[in-house]
Amino acid sequence: METIDNAVMLLVPGAMDAGPLTVVFWASLAFALAVAFVLTVPINRWLIFRGRGHAVVPHHH
């Protein structure tokens, strides 16, 4: 999820230069997290279904 979030932040023009008090910063952050969520939830569900999810196999950590 972090990788997808960082990639989207790099693709949004001006997002990396925007300060935390600007709308561009918060809008691009919200957009990046939404994209990351949409892309990672199906993968996480698939892993849990196969018995490989983080919540299912915590003894490996």
Residue pairs with C-beta under 8 A, 6 or more apart in sequence:
1 36
1 37
1 40
2 36
4 32
4 35
4 36
4 39
4 40
5 32
5 33
5 35
5 36
6 32
8 28
8 31
8 32
8 35
8 36
9 15
9 16
9 28
9 29
9 32
10 16
12 24
12 28
12 31
12 32
14 24
14 28
15 24
15 25
15 28
15 29
15 32
18 24
18 25
18 28
19 25
20 26
44 53
47 53
47 54
48 55
48 56
51 57
54 61
